């Protein structure tokens, strides 16, 4: 049994309450020893929030850039149509 990587008091309370099977606890302890995050472990909420904010900011920046490009294109088309109109009259 792996013991030196985590607080034994915390693990003992979990084992005594029989919330988690012993092999699962050993897996979690092993993951902590090697600084790994098991796939069923809860991910830090601040990290997920930062990723969501980052993705949202990126999406907003892409949308803003697309809008700027469309406005430039529209302005060029307006200028071209005005120039053609001036040539006709």
N, C-alpha and C positions, 0 to 999 in steps of 0.2 A: 504494500500500500504506500502511496506517495504521501509524504507528510511535511516536508520542509519548505514548501513553496508558498503556502498560504496560512492564514490565521487558523490554527486548529480549533479554537473555541467557536468560531463562526461555523466551520464545517461540522463540528460535533453537534451543534444545535440543529443544523439541517438534517443530519443523519438521525438524531434522536427523534425528531418530529416525523421522520419517515416520509418526507415530502419528495425525496429524490432517491433513486436506487443507487447502491454503492458503486457499480461500474460507471454510472453517469458522473458521479462525484469525482471518481478517479480521473475520468477523461477531462473534466473541467480543471482539476488541479494540474494535470499534465499540460494542458493548453496554457495555463497561467505560467507554469515553469518556463516554457519556451516562448512566452509573450505572444501567443496565438489567440485569435478570437474564434471560438467554435461557432458553427453556423447557426446554432439555436440560441446563442447568447444575445442578450439585448444590446443593441447598438446605442451609443451615446446620442441622446436627443439633440444636443447642440451641434454635433457633426452633421446629422441629417438636415437640420434646419439651415446650416450654412450652405450645404450642397443645394438645397431647394432655392435659397436666396440667390446663390450664384447662378443657377440655371435660369431662374426668373430674370435676373439682371441681364444675362446673355441674350435671352429671348427678346427682352425689351430693346436692347441695343441693336439687335438684328432688325427688328421691326422699324425702329427709328431710322436706321440706315436705308432700308428699303423705301421708306416714305421720302427721305431726302432725294434718293435717286429718281423716284417717280416725279417728284416736284421739279427737279432739274430737267427731266425729259419733257414734262408738260410745258415748262417755260420755253424750252427750245422750240417745241412745236408751235406754241403761240407766236413766238418771234418769227418763225418761218412762215406761218400763215399770214401774219401781218405784213411781212415783206412781200409775199406773193400778191396780197391784196393791193399794196401800194404800187406794185409794178403794173397791175391790171388797170388801175385808175390813174 
